[in-house]
Amino acid sequence: QVQLVESGGGLVQAGGSLRLSCAASGGTFIRYSMGWFRQAPGKEREVVGAISWNGVNTYYADSVKGRFTISRDNAKDTLYLQMNSLKPEDTAVYYCAAARESSNVFLVVVTIKDYPYWGQGTQVTVSS
């Protein structure tokens, strides 16, 4: 069973930056494709970015391409999301998640239904 704890959220002005972290425990971190998701009030949860267990392959939602970077440090069992040029529409609760364990080191999982393990979320608020 994988436990995930996010940190790094907060209030930032438009154009600013934040770095989210997600610490994993209870499993073999390296064997999971990982992802960042967000949910704004009144909206469905959506994928922001995802990364393969070896860190080689990544996926980004069109809305964040060129502004957000997902990365992982398998030695520290930690997932990151660097968010630059933040916009008010980025305001949401951000969640990290782990997909089911896989033997495919290049696999990037992007569908919510394939993520059984979730953190509690961290609030990101971007003021205009």
C-alpha positions as MATLAB code, in Angstrom:
seq = 'QVQLVESGGGLVQAGGSLRLSCAASGGTFIRYSMGWFRQAPGKEREVVGAISWNGVNTYYADSVKGRFTISRDNAKDTLYLQMNSLKPEDTAVYYCAAARESSNVFLVVVTIKDYPYWGQGTQVTVSS';
ca = [
       0.000    0.000    0.000;
       1.445    3.331   -1.091;
       1.006    6.444    1.040;
       1.441    9.847   -0.586;
       1.822   13.251    1.081;
       1.874   16.483   -0.918;
       3.444   19.754    0.165;
       4.421   23.109   -1.301;
       1.058   24.641   -2.099;
       0.149   28.190   -1.203;
      -0.888   31.616   -2.427;
       1.053   33.225   -5.262;
       0.514   36.134   -7.618;
      -0.085   35.571  -11.302;
       3.220   35.068  -13.091;
       4.823   33.553  -10.024;
       6.139   30.065   -9.354;
       5.574   27.223   -6.923;
       7.139   23.807   -6.516;
       5.005   20.964   -5.258;
       6.489   17.854   -3.694;
       4.969   14.448   -3.062;
       6.654   12.078   -0.626;
       5.866    8.397   -1.074;
       6.113    5.584    1.441;
       4.850    2.071    1.996;
       5.693    0.712   -1.438;
       8.440    0.448   -4.017;
       8.258    3.983   -5.433;
      10.382    3.218   -8.430;
       7.848    0.762   -9.861;
       5.021    3.237  -10.253;
       4.107    5.662  -12.956;
       3.184    8.844  -11.067;
       0.973   11.775  -11.849;
      -0.203   15.183  -10.710;
      -3.882   16.043  -10.915;
      -5.922   19.063   -9.939;
      -9.511   19.869   -9.104;
     -10.980   23.341   -9.112;
     -14.286   24.153   -7.350;
     -17.219   22.880   -9.367;
     -14.997   21.084  -11.869;
     -13.919   17.507  -12.418;
     -10.489   16.325  -11.413;
      -8.093   16.522  -14.353;
      -4.613   15.304  -15.132;
      -1.872   17.929  -15.091;
       1.160   15.769  -15.839;
       2.437   12.225  -15.530;
       5.831   10.546  -15.566;
       7.134    7.036  -16.151;
       8.910    5.196  -13.374;
      12.315    5.764  -15.019;
      11.543    9.456  -15.531;
      12.219    9.275  -19.266;
       8.669    9.722  -20.522;
       6.339   12.500  -19.476;
       2.882   13.770  -20.361;
       1.399   17.244  -19.874;
      -2.059   18.644  -20.285;
      -2.185   21.256  -23.052;
      -3.118   23.919  -20.525;
       0.206   23.599  -18.688;
       2.664   22.689  -21.445;
       5.707   24.932  -21.396;
       4.916   26.189  -17.887;
       4.905   23.100  -15.648;
       7.570   20.427  -15.291;
       7.061   17.054  -13.629;
      10.053   15.173  -12.273;
      10.918   12.484   -9.764;
      13.815   11.487   -7.545;
      13.570    7.736   -7.044;
      16.413    7.772   -4.505;
      14.267   10.047   -2.318;
      10.890    8.500   -3.211;
       9.680   11.951   -4.155;
       7.674   13.381   -7.037;
       7.830   17.064   -7.981;
       5.833   19.578   -9.973;
       7.554   22.841  -10.851;
       4.941   25.401  -11.795;
       6.033   28.613  -13.515;
       4.118   31.510  -15.062;
       1.114   30.654  -12.922;
      -2.300   31.917  -13.950;
      -5.475   32.439  -11.899;
      -7.033   29.517  -13.777;
      -4.384   27.247  -12.233;
      -6.084   27.710   -8.866;
      -7.125   24.279   -7.586;
      -6.364   21.529   -5.125;
      -3.428   19.587   -6.506;
      -3.114   15.854   -5.895;
      -0.312   13.426   -6.555;
      -1.153    9.854   -7.400;
       0.538    6.530   -8.078;
      -0.587    4.120  -10.763;
      -0.624    0.352  -10.334;
       2.771   -1.295  -10.167;
       4.117   -2.148  -13.606;
       7.125   -3.861  -15.147;
       7.165   -1.335  -18.018;
       9.741    1.295  -17.059;
       8.614    3.606  -19.881;
       4.885    3.502  -19.156;
       3.144    6.831  -18.553;
      -0.359    6.495  -17.144;
      -2.678    9.435  -17.837;
      -6.175    8.189  -17.024;
      -7.573    8.841  -13.568;
      -9.212    5.430  -13.296;
      -5.778    3.770  -13.459;
      -4.556    5.550  -10.318;
      -5.528    3.690   -7.127;
      -3.271    5.612   -4.728;
      -3.847    9.282   -3.905;
      -2.493   11.945   -1.594;
      -4.693   14.270    0.435;
      -4.102   17.261   -1.832;
      -2.529   20.698   -1.438;
      -4.220   24.006   -2.253;
      -2.720   26.281   -4.885;
      -4.244   29.737   -5.203;
      -3.112   32.185   -7.878;
      -4.244   35.770   -7.452;
      -4.654   38.146  -10.366;
];
